[in-house]
Amino acid sequence: MMGRRGSCCLALALLILLAAADAVGCTTVAYDDRSLVIDGERRIIISGSIHYPRSTPEMWPDLIKKAKEGGLDAIETYIFWNGHEPHRRQYNFEGNYDVVRFFKEIQNAGMYAILRIGPYICGEWNYGGLPAWLRDIPGMQFRMHNEPFENEMETFTTLIINKMKDAKMFAEQGGPIILAQIENEYGNIMGKLNNNQSASEYIHWCADMANKQNVGVPWIMCQQDDDVPHNVVNTCNGFYCHDWFPNRTGIPKIWTENWTGWFKAWDKPDFHRSAEDIAFAVAMFFQKRGSLQNYYMYHGGTNFGRTSGGPYITTSYDYDAPLDEYGNLRQPKYGHLKELHSVLKSMEKILVHGEYVDTNYGDNVTVTKYSLDSSSACFINNKHDDRDVNVTLDGTTHLLPAWSLSILPDCKTVAFNSAKIKTQTSVMVKKPNTVEQEPENLKWSWMFEDLRPFMTDEKGNFRKNELLEQIITSTDQSDYLWYRTSLGHKGEGSYTLYVNTTGHELYAFVNGKLIGQNHSADGDFVFQLESPVKLHDGKNYISLLSATVGLKNYGPSFEKMPAGIVGGPVKLIDDNGTGIDLSNSSWSYKAGLAGEYRQIHLDKPGYKWHNNNGTIPIKRPFTWYKTTFQAPVGEDSVVVDLQGLNKGIAWVNGNNLGRYWPSYTAADMPGCHHCDYRGVFKAEVDAQKCLTGCGEPSQRLYHVPRSFLRSGEPNTLVLFEEAGGDPSEVGVRTVAEGSVCASAEVGDAVTLSCGGRTVSSVDVASFGVARGRCGSYEGGCESAAAYEAFAAACVGRESCTVQVADAFTGAGCVSGVLTVQATC
């Protein structure tokens, strides 16, 4: 037996070893004017945003793995305050809100992390991430210098930081976090708040509060170009940040949000930013002394539940990111950027240490040469959007396509041109669930939402002789708020019910009957409902159901944008134009629907679902539908196609997939009819190119993560159809590569991959393809030699690589670009 002294000596030795292990694992993070300095070394950092609540814990390892394989060094994420603290001092860190687990997955992958606490985040997230209950606190002013807001913000920020510290997630503790962000894009709005002093005091308070947390890594603020606190690094957000520089010397040039696409609203088409343009923007950023850039988003994901903002942001947050909503590679964007990352990382040392010279070769053409010791690296930039140019560098002439940049790591040979895509293009297709023939085999049952408790003005939560604002009244615990009142009437009478509301939707009931419904057009959330109504003798009841579709998330004083029938007026107008103003009547208020309180979506035992031998009511508002289905075999992404439905919410096995609204048709905009990567990319109302989905349902397909499904047993799909639809067309689908294509010149290696499935056929192998797109190419000179080479190498395999040879140009084909198309 070991004596007491021996035990003490062993314990001391173990403590020394543990301390040494901790010391070895810790990472120091500093910065200078060229880059972040990690463990004493200047570093180029390429990062991508993945938001943990927009996917599932089961998806996180694969998403992070794909990001790393795509050449990323770091993962960036916001922290979602209203998701973590839905009720004051009641916290949620479970499931897809298990943020510590998410950061541990990043650490397990050997990547860095960027922690964007905010806690205001925008992010097209409901209320910009701020909890609606903040508005219950007296004296509260959002994002201004006032004690109520700053107390709550500091409490939550400290909570998050302490969780990260306890899990040893900061770099100095051996964790992955190398940067932290406080506030978000405040510089965009602080001059519009009508109180410059309060705004300035607030932003400096934010910086001081953050720094006293002692996290051991630098704090950043994005879009804070004016009135920048001395103890933070200001950074850039946007489609292009090459011409932006920080506001003072001694700090690096950081791009926190490089927008890879754009978010989608219910009435808008899909925005697409080309791989060529993103690569051009990234290359220009590093040409002009950039040090860290982050793709927003690298994986967009899904706005599950009621988390989408806007108003009117869709459930899909795909964002046209390099990883699509379901986590599949979006090719060629993913592969083209991966090639760029590889070239940039090969030049890291010279970019962060070398001397540089910018030389103009006429308008819109610039050559930047970096030199270090005896080596050099060059960027050649052509910003003309209408013509190619030839640039002679050290006796060699280089052809640059319009709106492109070439990188020459040795100033001699072009290793990458942003406009020349050599990676494959993948066309994703939706396939039926092969386990059962759907929708034919989907058997539906139904029940009506119980509206009876809300058809009088009794049993509300409280009464008020005014029409109240919805967000404050409901604290956003439901999309729905009932406004109910009654009035006596002598005899019968015909009127027009007139309601002025700030939206976003309105249903009107009189004496228990639905007499009208309306919703606002996107961008203008004040609208009117006018419906004919007949009153009977005696007491009449008016019940108005107001519904929100995501709360505003951006802009100066965005939290003050009202929702609901605040102020009204609500009137009954007779044929003579005489009105009975009900605005100051006694109104009874209650948030939510009976089905929400009963949790019908959980399909608990005892609920009375009707079948009627397969006959179901359709086009009837406020109806619940239920069916079961088998999980599709394999690992392909799963979606539910809700074509035929109107508007509502969907659940699978009790998991909220989000709001659906396939009846809302995307607008036809000029940018729907052509796409050209050349020229400045714009989004929203300025979008003039590369739009798809015009005139089609804004969103038909809703993601069902595999972790929501049960294999070998029935899965339950529950729909709450708010506006009246037909579920007979609903079906379960899988999403996977259909066609894969690539174009290359003689000497290039072409790689095709079916993402875990095998190539079934090679369909095209031609030079000079004249028209069409991947999946439907036509024309060109068919190369039998190329076809045979690709068929032999690829068919029956998950991936293949073939070198484009001179011999492929036989049989009269002119050497040029070879296009190959295969089917998975």
N, C-alpha and C positions, 0 to 999 in steps of 0.2 A: 504494500500500500504506500502511495506517495505521501510524504509528510506535508504539513501546512506550508512550509517554506517552498517546497517544490511546486505545490499548486499555485502559489502566488507568482512564482517565476514563470510558470506556463501561461497564466492569465496575462501577465505583463507582455510576454512575447506575442501572444495572440493579438493584444491591443496594438502593439507596434506594427504587426503584419497587416492588420485591418486598416490602420492609419496610412500605411504605405500604399495599400491597394487603392484607398480613396484618393490619395495624392496622384497616383498614376492615372486614375480615371478622369480627373477633372480637366476641364478645357478652359483656357483663357480666351476671352473675346474682347478685342479693342478695335480701333479703326484709325485710319489716317486719311489723307485726301485722295488716295488711290483705291482703297478697298477696305473691307473688314480685315482685321489681323487676328487670325485664329492660331493659338499656340505659337505666336511669334511669326507666323507666315502670312503674307498677303494672299488673299484668296478671291477667285472669281466664284460666285455662287449663283447657280441656276435653280430656281424654286418653282413650286406650283401649288395652287390653292386646292385643297380638298376639305370640304366642310363635313365634319363628323355627323351632324344630325341629318344630313341630306343623303346618307347611305346607312348601312347597318354594320354593327361590329363584325359580323361574319364577312362582309365585303372589304373591310379596311385592309387586311394583310395583302389581298390581291391588288387593290388599288395602289397601295404604297409600293408594292413590288414592281408593278408596271411603270410607276413614276420613276423609280430608280433605274429600271432597264431603259427608260426613255432618256436617260442622261441627266436626271435631276439630282441635286445635292440635298435639297430641303423641301419640306412640306410646310405650307402656311395655312393657318386657319383662324377665323374669328372665334370669339367666345360668345355664346348666345344667352344673354342675360334672362330674357323672358322664358326661355326653355328650361333654364336651370333654377329659376326662382318664380314659378308661375303664380304663387301666392307669397305674400311678404313673410320672409323667414321660414318658408317651407321649400326645401330644396330637392332638386331632381338631378341625380348623377347616375341614373340607371340606363341600361339599354344603349340606344344610340346617343345618349347624353353622357355616357361614361367617358369624359374627356381625358382623364388620366390614362385609361386603357388605350385610348387613341394615341396619345403621345408615347406610350410604351411600345406600341406597334411601330411607330416611327423609329424609336430607338433600336428596337430589335432588327430593323432593316438596315441599320448603320447609316441613317440619314440625320441631317440637322432638322430643326423645327423653328418656325417663327410664330410666336404667340401674339395674336392681335386681340387684346382684351377689349378695346373700345372704352366702355361697354356699349356705347352707341356704335352700331356697325353698318347701318344701311343694308347692304347685301340683298336687297329685294326681299327681305325677311319681314314678317309681320311687325309693324310699329318700329322698324329699324332695330329690333332686338330689345327695346326698352319695355319693361312691364307696364301694362295699363294701370295697375294698382298704384303706381307712383302718383297718379292724378288725384288719388284720395287724400294725399298728404297736404295739409294746409301750408300755404305759402310756396308751393312747388313751382319752380320754373325750370323747364328742361334745358340743360346745356347752357346755363348762365350762372353767374357768380351768386349763388344763394345757398344758404346752409342746408335746407331740406334736400336739394338734389345732390349736393356734394357729399353729404353724410351717407346717402344711400349708395352713391357711386363708389365712394371709398370703401364702404362695408363690403360690397360685392367684389370689387377689385382685390381687396385684401384676402377675401375668402378664396378666390381663384389662385392667387399667388401662393397662399399658404398650402393649398392642395398640391400645387406643383412642387413646392419646396419639400413637403412631407414625402412626396414620391421621388425626390431627388431628380427632378426633370430639368433644372437649369444647368447650363454648361459647366459652371464652376463646381457643381455637385457631381459632375460626370454624366449629366443628362444631355438631351439633344437640343434644348432651346438656346439659340444663339442671339436672338433679338426679341424684344417685346414692344408692342405698340399700345399707346394710350390715346384715347379719342380717335376720331376718324373723319377725315375730309372736312374738318371744321373751317379751314380757310376758305372753302367754297361758299360758306354762308355767313361768316361772322360779320361781314360788312353789311348784311341785310337784316340785322336783328334789331336795329334802331336803338342800340345801347352799346356803343363801342367800348366804353369803359368796363362795363360788366363782362362783355365778351372777352376782352383782353385779360381781365383779372381771372376769369374762369380758365382760359387756356394755360395761363402761367401756373395757376393752382394745380391743374391736371399734371403738368410736368413735375412740379415739386412733390405732389402726392405720390406719383409713380416712383420717382427717384428715391424717396425715403423708404421704399419697400426693400431696397438692398437686394436686388435679384442677381447682381453680378454680371449682367449683360447690358448692352446699350439699349436705350429707349428711343423709339422712332415715332414720328407724327407724319402721316401722309397728307398731301395737299395743304400744307401749312407754309406757304411761301412768304407770308407777311406776319409780322409780330411773332416770330419764332422764339420760343423759350431757349435760353442758352444751353440747357441741359438735355436737349433732345436732338436727334438727327432728323431733318425734314426730308421727305421723299416724294416721288412723283407717282401719279396714277393717270392712265389714259391709253389711247390706242398707240400713241407715239411719245416717247420721252427722250429722244436723242438730242434735241436742242435744249432740254431743260438741264439746269445745274443747281446744286444746293445754294442756299442764300449766303453762305459764309465759307471761308477757307477752312481747311483742316478736316473736312468731313467728306465721306465718299458719295458717289452718285448712285442712288438706289431707286429702283423702279418697283414699287410694291404691288401695282396692279397693271399688268399688260392684258387688256381685255381680249380674250381669244375669240369672242363672238359677241353675243348680246342676249339679254334675257327676253322672255316672250310674254306678251299680254294676251288676254283672251281674244281680243279682236284684231291682233296683229299676225302677220306671217312670220316665218322663221328667218332669223338673220344668220347669214353665213359670212365669216371672215376667212378669206382664202389662206391656205398654207403659205403661199408665196408672199403675201403681204405681211403676215406675222413674222416670218423668217426675215424679211427685209427690215422690219422694225427692230427686231432683236439684234440683228447684225449691225445696224446703224447705231444702236445704243452702245454696243461694245466698241465700235469704231471710235465713238466720241467719249471715251473714258468711263463708260459704265462699268460697274463692279458687281452689282447684284440685281437680278431681275426675276420677277415672279409672275407666272401666268395666272391670271384670274379669268376663268377657272381652268385648272388642269382636269378636274372632274367636277362637273356641276351637280349632278345628282337630282334628287326629287324633293319637292316641298311636301313632305308627308303631313297628314292632319290638316291643321288650320295655320300652317306656318308661313304660307306665301304672303308677301306684302303687296305693295302697289299703290292704290287698289288695282285689282284685276290682273295680278301676276298669275300665270298658269301654275299648275301643279308640277309640271316638268320644269326643271332648272338645268336643262341640258347644256345651254350656253355655247353650243357648237365647240365644245372643249376637245382637247386631244383624246380624252377618254369620254365616251358618250355617257348618257344618263345611266345606262345599265352597267357601265364599267368596261365595255368593249373598246378596242383600239379604233379610233377614228382615223382611217387612212385616206389620203396620204399625210394628213396634218401631223399625226404622231411620229411617223417615220421620218418625215422631212425635217422636223425640229430635232429629232434625235441625232440626225447626221450633222446638223448645225452645232449642237451641243458638243459633239465629239471633236469637231474642228476647233471650237473656241477653247475647250479644255486643254487641247494640245498646245495652245498658245498662251496658257495662263501666266507663266512666268514673265514673258516679254510684255504682256498687256499690263501687268501690275507693277513692273519695275522699269520697263523700257522708256527711253526718250521717244517723243512722238512729234511728227511734223504733218500738218494738214496742207495740202496743195490743191488749189482749184484749177481744174482743166476746163475752164469755161463755165457758163451757167449750169447749175444743177449737176455738175460732175466733180467729184472730190476724191482725191487719193490721200489716204493716211498711211504713213510709214512709221512703224515702231522699230526701234533699234536697241539692242542690248548686247554688249561685248561685240562679238563678230557676227551675230545673227540679226535677222530682220524679219518682219511680218508686215503684210500690206492688206489694206481694204480699198477696193475701188467701187465707188458709189455712183450710180446713175439715177437721179431723181426725176428725169424726164418721164412723163407718163404716156408719151405718144411716139417715142422713137428710141431705137437702139443706138448705141454709140460704140466707136472703137477708141480704145485708150492704149497708147504705147507707153510701156513702163520698162526701163532699162533695156530698150531695144526690142522688146517683145510686144506685139499688139494683141490686145484682149478685146473680144466682142462682148459687150454688156447689153443684155436685153433691157428694154424700158422698165423703169421702176424695179431695179434690182441692184444687188450688191454682190461682188465677188470677193472671196477671202483667199489670199495667197500666203500660206504660213511661212513660205521662204521668199516671198516677193517675186517668185518665178512661175510657179505652177498653181493654177486655180484648183483649190480643194473643195470649194463649195460656191455655188451661185444660188441666190435665194429664189430665182425664177425658174430654175431647172430642177424639176422634181424627178427623182430617180427611184423613189420608194413606191410601193404598190398603192393603188386605190382599191378600197373595198366598198362594195355595195351591200348594205345590210337589207335583208328581206325578212318579212314576217310570215311564219308558217303556222298552220293549224296544229292544235294539240292532237298528236297521233294516238294518244291513249284512248280517246273517244271522239266520235264525229260531232264536233260542236259547230254552230250552236244547236244543231238538230237534237242532240242528246241532253241538252241542259233542260232540266225539269224545274220549273219555277213555282214557288209558293209566294204568298203575299199577305200583307195586312195593311189596313189604313192607319195612318197617323191619327192618334186620338186628339182631335181639335176641340172636343166638347168643353174641356175645362177653360178654354180661352175664348169661348163665344159669348161670355158675359163679362162684365167688369168686376166680378167678384173674385176673391181669393188671390189677389195680387200680392207682391212683396210689400208695396207701399202705394200711396196715392199722392198726387200733386196736381195743383190747379195750373199746370203749364206743361208744355211739350218739351221734354228733356233731351239732352244730347245722349246718343246711344253708348259711346265708348265709356263715358264716365258712369252712366247708369248701370251698365252690365259688367263693367271692368273687363270687357272682352272675354268673358267666360264661355260665350257662345256666339255664333254668327247671328243669332236671332234675338229680337226684343219685341215683346208685345206692348202695344199702346192700346188701352181699352177704355171706353167711356159709354155712357148711355144718355138718352134724352127722352122726355115724354113728348107725345105728339097727339093732337086731337084729330081723329079721323085718319083716313089714308092720304098719302101725299107722294108726289113724284119729284125727285130732286136729282141733281148731279153732285156726287161726292167729289170734292176737289181737295187734293192733298199736295202740298209743296214739301219736298223732302230733300235732304242732302245724301240720300241713298245708302246703300247701293242698289237695293231691290225693295219692292214694296208689294204686299198682298193685302187686299182690303176685303173684309167680311162684314156683312150687315145682317143681323139677326140669324147668324149661323151659316150664311151662304156666301161663297166666294163670288164677289161681284167685279173684281178687277185686279190686274197685276201689271207691273211695269219694272223696268230696270234702266239704269242710266247708261248713256254712251260713255265709253272710256274717255277720260280726260275732262269730263264735265259732270260732276257728281251732284249737281242740283237738278232735279227733274220734277215733273208733276204727274200725278195720276188723276184722271177724270173719268168717272164711271157713273152711268145712270143707276138710280136706286129708288126703291119704293119703301116708304115707311108705313107701318100699320098703326092703328089706333092704340094708344097706350105707350108702354115703355119699349124703346128700341135700343138695340146694342150695336155699337160700332167697334170692331176689333181690327187693328192695323198691325200687321207683322212686318217689321223692318229687318232687312238682312244685310250684312256686310260681306264683302268678298275680298278680304285682306285689307289691312290698314296701311295708310300712307307710311313710307319708310325714309323719305328724303325731302330735303328742302328746309329753308329757314322756318322755324316754328311749325314744323310739319305736324307735331302732335296736336296742334290747335285746329287742324282740318276736321270739321265736324262730320258726324255720321248720324243717321236716323232723322226723325221728323222734328228736330230741334226748332222750336219757334213756330213751325208750321208756315202759313196757316192751314188749318183743316176746316173746311166749310161745307155746308149743304146749300146748294144754290138752286132756286126754283126757276120756273120757266120765264119769270119776269126779271131774272137777274138778281133777285133779292136773296141775300145770304144769311144763313144761321152760322155764326162763327163759333166753332167748338174749341178753339185754341186754348181758351182758359177755363174749359170745363174741368171737372174732376176726372183725371186720368189715372187708371190703375196700371202698374208696371210689373212685368215679370219677364226675366230672361230665359231663353231656351225653349225647347219643345218637349212634350211629354215623352217622346221616344228617346230623347237624350237622357232624361232622368231615369228612364227604365232600362237604359243601355241595351236597346234592342239589338244593336250591332254585335253584342256578345252571344246572341242566340242562346240564351239561358233556357233550361228546362221550364216548361209551363207556359211559354209563349204560344199563342194560338195563331198559327199560320194557316192560311186557307189554300186549298189546292183546286177544288172544283174540276177535277178530272183534266187538269192541264189548261183550263181556260183561266186567263188572268186579265184583270182590268188594265187597260193601257190608256195613255194620254190623260191620266188622272193625277193631278197634283197631290202631294203629300201622301205618297204610297211607299211602303217598304216592300222590297222583293228579296227573295232568298233562293239560292241554288247551291248545288255541290258539284265538284269536279275533281278528277284525278290530276295529280301533279304531272306535268309533261316529263317524259324520260330525258335523261342526259343532263348536261350542265349549261345548255343555252339559256340566255336571259328569257324571263317570262313576263308577259304583259297581258292585261285584260283589255280587250277591244270593246269600248262602250258605245259603239255606233248605234244610233236609234234612241239613245236616252237624251234627256233634255239638260237638266242641271241637278246636281246633288252631291252626295258623298258616298264613297265605296270603301268597304272593309273586306279583307280576306283573313279568316280565322281570328277575327277581332282586331287585326292590325289596320289602322286607318291609312288608306292609300292616298287620301287627299280629296279635294274638291274635284268634281268632274263637270264639264260644260261643253260636250261635243256639239251641241246645237248652235253654239256661237261660231259664226263663220268669220274667218280671217279676211281682212280687207284686201282689196286689190290695189297695190301700190306700184308706182312706175318701176321700182327695182325688181319686180317679180319677173321681168321679161328679158333680162340679160345679166350676165356676170362676167366681169373682167377684173382680174386682180390688180391691174394697173390703176394708180391714182389713190388718193387719200380715202380711207375707209371711214364711213360715218354710219351712225345707227339712229334709231327712233325715227322722227319725222324727216330727218335729212337723208335717210337711206335711199339710195338711188340705184343699187345694184345688189345682186347675189341674194335675193329673197326667194323663198319657196313657200308653197302652201297657200298661196293667195286663192281666195274663194273656196277654200276647203275648211272642214272643221278645225278649229284652233288646236284641239288635242283630242284624239280618239283613243290613244294607247296610254295605259297607266301601269307603271312599273310594279311588279309583284316580286320583291326579292325572294330568292330561293329559301332564305331562312324563315320566311313567313309560311312556307308550305310544309305539308306532311306527306311523306312518301308512303305509298301503299295503303292509304286510307283517304276517305273523302275530305276535301277541303271546302270550306263554306265561304261563299261570296254573298255579302249582304249589301244591298243598295238602298239608300234613301233617296227616292226620286221626288225632289221638291216641286218641280215645275210641270211634270207630266210627260212621261216618255214611254217607250216600248222596248222591253228588254229582250225581245225575241231574236234580235240580231247580235246580242252580246256573245263573245267567245273568248277563249283563252288561247294565246298565241305564244310562239317562241321567236326570238330574234337572233339571227346569225348571218355570217357572210353568205351571199348568194353568188356574186361574181367578184373576182379579183383581177386587177389589170395593172400593167406597168408599161412604161415607155422608156427606151434606152437607146444609146448609140453604140456603134461597134466599139468593142473594148470594155463596155460596162458590164457589170454583173447584175443580173435581174433575179430578185428573190420574190417568190410568191408564197403566201402562207394562208391557210384556211382557219387559223385560230382554233386548233384542236380537232377540226374535222379534216377530211381528206379531199384532195382535188379529184373530181369525178371526170372532168373532160377539159381539154384545151380547145377553145372555140375560135380564137383569132390569133394569127401570128403573121402580121403584115407590116410592110414599110409604107409610110406615107398615108396612114388612115385619114380619110377625108372628112368624115362627119360622125356624129353620134357621140355617145359617152359610154363610160364603163358599163357593160351589160348589154349595150346595143350598138357597138361599133360597126361601121360600114365602110366599104371602099378600101383603097390602097392596093398594094402589090403583095399578094399572098406569097409567103416564103415556105416552100415545102420543107426545106432543111431546118428552118427555125421551128416549124410545127413539130417535126419529128423529134427534135432535140428536147423541146419542152414537154411533149407528150411522154417521152421515155423517162425524163427526170422527175416529172411532177404527178402524173396520174397515179392514184392510190396512195399518195404520200401527203402528210400534213403540211409540209413545206419543201421547197426545192430552190436551188440556185443554178442558173445557167449563164455562162459567159456568152455575150453576143459576139459572134465571130464574123469575119469577112465572108466566109463561105455562105452565110445566110442570105447574102445579097445576090445569089445566083438567079438564074432563070429570068433575067431581064430586070430585076429590081434594082433601083438606084439606092446606093448607100445613103442612109439618113437615119430617121428615127423609127425603130421597130416597136410596134405596139402588140402586146400579148394580152389575151383575155382568157380566163379559165373559170370554170364553174365549180363551186364547192359542194 
